Amino acid sequence: MLHLRGVTADRLYYTDSYLTVFEAPVVESQDDGHRIYLGSTAFYPTSGGQPHDLGTLAGQPVLDVIDEDDRIAHVVAAPVRDHLVQGRLDWERRYEHMQQHTGQHLLSAVFVELLGFQTLSFHMGSDVSSIELGTRDLGESQIGAVEDRANAIAREARPVSVSFEDSDGVQGLRKASSRSGKLRIVEIAGLDRSACGGTHVRSTAEVAPIQIRKLEKIRGNVRLEFICGARAVRRCRRDFQILVELARQGAVPVDELPKHFSTVAKRLAEAEKERQKGALELARHDGEELHRTTVPSEDGIRRKLLSVPKVDEAVRAMTQAFTKGGRAVAFVVGADGGLLVAASADSGVNAGAVLKEQLLSAGGRGGGSPTMAQGSAPDANVLDSLAAALGLKR
């Protein structure tokens, strides 16, 4: 939120947010003509949560508009050498910002009116805008009530006006201003008065429809995303196109999509359980086959060193099946750094003790039972020592 900085004539958007073409003298040029200061401008600088305008100056694209307190800098793509220039705003961008900003005032006022929740901050993005509300919780019924009330006021086409008042005598602001001097007051008739330097529409009818899209908890408050006007119409149209396409793919009416996807999700969950069950059965079969085909060492122990992408449930099932065959030791190295040692009870190897001893000496961590233990290796050297302790070579 802004206050006026002395003379207001240099900021043409203060009195006419609909002005898109203007002429103004160049009062200063910097950066070899890439940074221009004008006697007056309709370009809004980034401020108060609202992004800057785009357009052209003397035919050159405006890349940035910067508020420097007592003046505004215009950063252009190519040098401007003229002493008198024409400015032309990107009206679509400007008008969309006007809709979102007035929509924010309307929403914030309704949150106070219905729930007593104050707006702590405002941010206008390229796709959605957001406000942070001074409350820890916001229920669905409350959101619905606020959205309905805001759209009802929009349909009433209440006038949105701008006035300039001295800070010492200003009254009825939704949020008190700490600024001194002359304040620019944006008023929605019968609803809201706020000190604000942003660009706004003339009527609440221009912000309809208003749609609350999302909310999340942040810093002990609630941040709420919303869209207004043409942006909301585009998003609603896109949402409906997505719903129609999903309904086509699912061969169900749009209204039955929630039930359809609930059924699909349930079937997928059941299929995933069956897949996991099958994978474990296959892993156990592989472990049994591995035990059968592994030639015992001279001491009669079957030893196996395995490399796998990662040590997961299937790998554990395989090694358990391998050692279940008796007199067997398995050492598994995962590409993800995981390690597993499995040993049958009659192998003479305590898997947990061996793994813990070798990893502790190398600064790693791990442990488990005498028949199965897991850990992670801090470096490759410990793999050789662990393999040797198990009677294996890497």
C-alpha positions in Angstrom: 0.0 0.0 0.0 1.3 3.4 -1.0 0.9 7.0 -0.1 1.4 10.0 -2.4 4.9 11.4 -2.7 4.3 15.1 -3.1 2.9 16.1 -6.5 0.7 13.4 -8.1 0.7 14.7 -11.7 3.8 12.7 -12.6 2.0 9.4 -11.8 -0.8 9.5 -14.3 -2.2 6.1 -13.2 -3.1 7.7 -9.8 -6.0 9.5 -11.4 -6.7 7.4 -14.6 -5.9 3.6 -14.6 -7.5 3.4 -18.0 -5.0 5.7 -19.7 -2.9 3.6 -22.1 -1.3 6.2 -24.4 0.5 9.3 -23.3 3.2 11.8 -24.2 5.8 13.0 -21.7 9.2 14.8 -21.7 12.4 12.9 -20.9 13.9 14.6 -17.8 16.8 12.3 -17.4 18.5 9.4 -19.2 21.0 6.9 -17.7 22.8 3.7 -18.9 23.3 5.1 -22.4 19.6 5.7 -22.9 18.4 2.4 -21.4 17.1 3.9 -18.2 14.6 6.7 -18.7 12.9 9.2 -16.3 9.9 11.1 -17.5 8.1 14.2 -16.4 5.0 12.1 -16.1 4.1 8.5 -16.7 1.2 6.1 -16.9 3.5 3.1 -16.4 2.9 1.4 -13.0 6.1 0.3 -11.2 6.4 -2.9 -9.3 5.0 -2.0 -5.8 2.5 -3.1 -3.2 2.3 -6.7 -4.4 1.4 -5.6 -8.0 3.8 -6.3 -10.9 5.0 -3.5 -13.2 3.3 -2.6 -16.5 4.8 -3.5 -19.9 4.5 -1.6 -23.2 6.7 0.7 -25.2 8.5 4.1 -24.9 9.3 5.8 -28.2 8.6 2.5 -29.8 11.1 0.6 -27.6 9.9 -2.3 -25.4 9.7 -1.5 -21.7 11.4 -4.3 -19.8 11.0 -3.0 -16.2 9.4 -0.1 -14.3 11.1 0.7 -11.0 9.7 2.8 -8.1 12.5 5.0 -6.8 10.4 6.8 -4.1 10.3 10.3 -5.7 10.5 9.2 -9.3 10.0 6.2 -11.6 12.7 4.6 -13.8 11.7 3.0 -17.1 14.2 0.3 -18.4 14.0 -0.1 -22.1 15.3 -2.7 -24.5 17.1 -0.1 -26.8 18.4 3.4 -26.2 15.9 6.2 -26.3 17.3 9.5 -27.5 14.2 11.6 -28.0 13.4 14.5 -25.7 9.6 14.0 -26.0 8.3 10.4 -26.1 5.1 8.6 -26.5 4.3 5.8 -24.0 2.0 3.0 -24.9 0.9 0.4 -22.3 0.2 -3.3 -22.8 -3.5 -2.9 -22.1 -4.3 -6.6 -21.6 -1.7 -6.9 -18.9 -2.7 -3.6 -17.3 -6.4 -4.4 -17.2 -5.8 -7.9 -15.9 -3.8 -6.4 -13.0 -6.6 -3.9 -12.4 -9.1 -6.8 -12.1 -6.9 -8.8 -9.7 -6.1 -5.8 -7.5 -9.7 -4.6 -7.1 -10.7 -8.2 -6.6 -8.2 -8.5 -3.8 -9.7 -5.4 -2.1 -13.2 -6.9 -2.5 -12.2 -10.3 -1.1 -10.2 -8.8 1.8 -13.1 -6.5 2.7 -15.5 -9.5 2.7 -13.2 -11.6 4.9 -13.4 -8.8 7.4 -17.1 -8.3 7.0 -18.1 -12.0 7.4 -15.3 -13.5 9.5 -13.2 -10.6 10.9 -10.0 -11.9 9.2 -7.5 -9.2 8.2 -5.3 -9.4 5.1 -1.7 -9.3 6.1 -0.1 -9.4 2.7 -1.0 -9.5 -1.1 0.9 -10.8 -4.0 -0.1 -10.8 -7.7 1.3 -13.5 -9.8 1.2 -14.2 -13.5 -1.4 -17.0 -13.1 -2.9 -16.5 -9.6 -2.9 -13.9 -6.9 -2.7 -14.6 -3.2 -3.5 -13.0 0.1 -2.3 -14.0 3.6 -5.0 -13.9 6.2 -4.5 -13.5 9.9 -6.1 -16.7 10.9 -4.9 -20.3 11.6 -7.9 -22.0 10.1 -10.3 -21.5 7.2 -13.1 -24.0 6.5 -14.7 -25.0 3.3 -18.0 -23.5 4.4 -16.3 -20.2 5.2 -14.6 -20.1 1.8 -17.9 -20.8 0.1 -19.6 -18.0 2.0 -16.9 -15.5 1.2 -16.8 -16.4 -2.5 -20.6 -16.2 -2.8 -20.7 -12.8 -1.0 -17.8 -11.4 -3.1 -19.4 -12.5 -6.4 -22.8 -11.0 -5.2 -21.1 -7.7 -4.6 -19.4 -7.9 -8.0 -22.8 -8.4 -9.7 -24.1 -5.3 -8.0 -21.7 -3.2 -10.1 -20.7 -1.1 -7.1 -18.6 2.0 -8.1 -14.9 1.9 -7.3 -13.6 5.4 -6.8 -10.3 7.2 -6.1 -9.9 10.2 -3.8 -7.0 12.0 -2.2 -7.2 12.7 1.6 -4.9 14.0 4.2 -3.6 11.3 6.6 -4.5 13.4 9.6 -8.2 13.4 8.8 -8.8 10.2 7.0 -11.4 7.9 8.4 -13.0 4.5 7.8 -10.0 2.6 6.4 -10.2 -1.2 6.5 -6.6 -1.1 7.7 -5.0 1.9 9.3 -2.1 3.5 7.4 1.1 4.5 9.0 1.9 6.9 6.2 1.8 10.7 6.6 0.8 13.4 4.2 -1.6 12.9 1.4 -3.1 9.4 0.9 -4.7 7.9 -2.2 -7.9 6.2 -1.1 -9.5 3.5 -3.2 -13.1 3.0 -2.2 -15.6 0.3 -3.1 -19.0 1.9 -2.4 -20.5 0.7 0.9 -17.9 -1.9 1.5 -14.2 -0.8 1.6 -11.9 2.1 1.9 -8.1 1.4 1.6 -5.0 3.5 1.2 -3.5 2.1 -2.0 -1.4 3.3 -4.9 -2.3 0.5 -7.3 -4.4 0.5 -10.5 -8.1 -0.4 -10.2 -11.3 -0.8 -12.3 -14.2 1.6 -12.0 -16.9 -1.0 -11.0 -17.0 -4.3 -9.1 -18.8 -5.7 -12.2 -15.4 -5.7 -14.0 -13.8 -8.2 -11.5 -16.4 -10.9 -11.9 -16.2 -13.8 -11.6 -14.1 -14.2 -8.4 -12.8 -17.7 -7.7 -10.9 -18.9 -4.7 -8.6 -21.7 -5.9 -6.4 -22.9 -3.1 -5.3 -22.4 0.5 -2.4 -23.5 2.6 -1.0 -22.9 6.1 2.0 -20.6 6.3 3.7 -18.9 9.3 0.7 -19.8 11.5 -1.7 -18.0 9.0 -3.6 -19.0 5.9 -2.5 -18.1 2.4 -5.3 -18.2 -0.1 -5.0 -18.1 -3.9 -7.6 -16.5 -6.1 -8.3 -15.3 -9.6 -10.7 -12.7 -11.0 -12.3 -11.5 -14.2 -10.9 -12.6 -17.6 -8.2 -14.7 -15.8 -10.9 -16.6 -13.9 -13.0 -17.2 -17.1 -10.0 -18.6 -18.9 -9.1 -20.9 -16.0 -12.7 -22.1 -15.7 -12.8 -22.8 -19.4 -9.6 -24.7 -19.2 -10.8 -26.6 -16.1 -13.9 -27.7 -18.0 -11.9 -28.8 -21.0 -9.8 -31.0 -18.8 -12.9 -32.5 -17.2 -14.5 -33.2 -20.5 -11.3 -34.9 -21.7 -11.0 -37.0 -18.6 -14.7 -37.9 -18.9 -14.1 -38.9 -22.5 -11.1 -41.1 -21.6 -13.0 -42.7 -18.7 -16.2 -43.1 -20.8 -18.3 -41.6 -17.9 -20.3 -38.4 -17.5 -18.4 -35.4 -16.0 -20.5 -35.6 -12.8 -19.4 -39.2 -12.2 -15.6 -38.5 -12.5 -15.0 -38.5 -8.7 -16.7 -41.9 -8.3 -14.9 -43.2 -11.4 -11.4 -42.2 -10.2 -12.1 -43.5 -6.7 -12.9 -46.9 -8.3 -9.8 -46.7 -10.5 -7.6 -45.8 -7.6 -9.0 -48.8 -5.6 -8.3 -51.1 -8.5 -4.8 -49.8 -8.9 -4.1 -50.3 -5.2 -5.3 -53.8 -5.4 -3.3 -54.5 -8.5 -0.2 -53.0 -6.8 -0.7 -55.4 -3.9 -0.9 -58.3 -6.3 2.2 -57.1 -8.1 4.2 -56.9 -4.9 2.9 -60.3 -3.8 4.0 -61.8 -7.1 7.4 -60.0 -7.0 8.1 -61.5 -3.6 7.1 -64.9 -4.7 9.4 -64.7 -7.7 12.2 -63.4 -5.5 11.8 -66.3 -3.1 11.9 -68.7 -6.1 15.0 -67.0 -7.3 16.6 -67.4 -3.9 15.8 -71.1 -3.8 17.2 -71.6 -7.3 20.3 -69.6 -6.3 20.9 -71.9 -3.4 20.5 -74.9 -5.6 23.0 -73.7 -8.2 25.6 -72.2 -5.9 28.6 -74.5 -5.5 29.6 -74.9 -1.8 33.1 -73.9 -0.7 35.5 -76.4 0.8 33.9 -75.9 4.2 30.5 -76.8 2.8 29.1 -73.2 3.0 27.4 -71.7 -0.1 28.6 -68.1 -0.4 27.2 -65.5 -2.8 28.1 -61.9 -3.6 25.3 -60.0 -5.3 25.1 -56.5 -6.8 21.6 -55.0 -7.1 20.2 -51.5 -7.9 18.9 -51.2 -4.3 18.3 -53.3 -1.3 14.5 -53.6 -1.2 11.9 -56.0 0.0 12.3 -58.3 -3.0 16.1 -58.5 -2.4 15.5 -59.4 1.3 13.0 -62.1 0.3 15.5 -63.6 -2.1 18.4 -63.7 0.3 16.1 -65.2 3.0 15.1 -67.9 0.6 18.8 -68.4 -0.3 19.9 -68.9 3.3 16.8 -70.9 4.3 18.3 -73.7 2.2 20.9 -74.1 4.9 24.7 -73.5 5.3 24.6 -70.3 3.2 25.9 -66.7 3.4 24.9 -63.9 1.1 26.5 -60.4 0.8 24.4 -57.9 -1.2 25.7 -54.5 -2.4 23.2 -52.0 -3.6 24.1 -49.3 -6.1 22.3 -46.9 -3.8 24.9 -47.6 -1.1 22.9 -50.0 0.9 24.4 -53.3 2.2 22.8 -56.5 3.3 24.3 -59.6 4.9 22.3 -62.8 5.4 23.4 -66.0 7.0 21.8 -69.3 7.8 21.8 -70.3 11.5 24.0 -73.3 10.7 26.6 -71.2 8.7 28.7 -70.2 11.7 28.3 -66.5 10.7 26.6 -63.9 12.8 25.4 -61.5 10.1 24.6 -58.6 12.5 27.9 -58.8 14.4 30.1 -59.1 11.3 28.4 -56.2 9.6 28.5 -53.9 12.6 32.1 -54.6 13.4 33.3 -53.9 9.8 31.2 -50.8 9.4 32.1 -49.3 12.8 35.8 -49.6 12.0 35.2 -47.6 8.8 32.9 -45.0 10.3 29.7 -46.5 8.9 26.5 -47.7 10.5 24.6 -50.9 10.4 23.4 -53.9 12.3 20.7 -56.5 12.7 20.0 -60.1 13.8 22.4 -63.0 13.5 20.6 -64.1 10.3 20.1 -60.8 8.5 21.6 -57.3 8.9 21.6 -54.1 6.9 23.7 -50.9 6.7 25.4 -48.5 4.4 29.1 -48.2 3.4 30.9 -44.9 3.8 33.4 -45.9 1.1 34.4 -48.8 -1.2 37.2 -50.0 0.9 34.9 -51.4 3.6 33.2 -53.6 0.9 36.5 -55.5 0.4 37.0 -56.0 4.1 33.4 -57.1 4.7 33.6 -59.5 1.8 36.8 -61.0 3.2 35.2 -61.4 6.6 32.5 -63.4 5.0 34.9 -65.5 3.0 34.2 -63.8 -0.3 36.2 -61.8 -2.8 34.9 -58.7 -4.7 
